Amino acid sequence: MKIDDKGFMINKQKYNENSVIAEFFTENNGKISGLIFGATSSKIKNFLLLGNLFRLQYNSKNQNRAGYFKVEIEKIFTPYYLDHKIKLNCILYSLNLVKILTVENQSNLSIYNQLYKLYEILKHDDWIKKFIFWELEVIKIVGYDINFNNYIDTSQINKTGSYIRTIDGSKEIPSFLLKDDDKETNYNELKDGLNIVGDFLNKSVLIPNNINYPLSRNEFIKLI
């Protein structure tokens, strides 16, 4: 099997002294994993970073054996954020989310485009708020949607209008989750929003599919 494609590197791990096993989420073929030989060579090691976009040639003798990649850098993304710890951890978590929610060799152009969109979001001052909706969209694309309006009691709004209590009275949901707009959102509302989305992700998506909650999400939230 031979594939020519473009893809974002979403994971890599050392295989031997000079090679790595890498996973890419590609434009036309979804998630593909295989070996990159000579990954420690000066020719490619400096740009072989998670989140960068590559032009790929993938070869495999058959579907039951691991294939290998020849890679060329298409576009650099991640290095721009190496000195921005919060955004870098956001990128690493986002790549991990795509990794755990997708399956091998199943194309999904919407997910691929979301990875492009992630880097556009990081340019904005209110990027954390936009990221929350980005995360919800990724979850929706793989088949798990939530409408927070179905869980709130519109008569139970706090004085500032920033929180609305759920119908069962167990939680308060930040009102910005009900509508993606340009209204300013404070730090506490953002943290609460991230926790609400994390709870939904864990209980409705990960646990039913026997997937562990990603530690990278916890690390990202701790830095905010």
Secondary structure, DSSP 8 states (H G I E B T S, - for coil): -EEEEEEEEEEEEE-SSS-EEEEEEETTTEEEEEEETTTTSTTTTTT--TT-EEEEEEE-SSTTS-EEEEEEEEE--GGGGTT-HHHHHHHHHHHHHHHHH--BT---HHHHHHHHHHHHHTTSTTHHHHHHHHHHHHHHHTT----GGGGEEEEEE-TTSSEEEETTSS-EEEGGGG---S----HHHHHHHHHHHHHHIIIIIIGGGT----HHHHHHHHH-
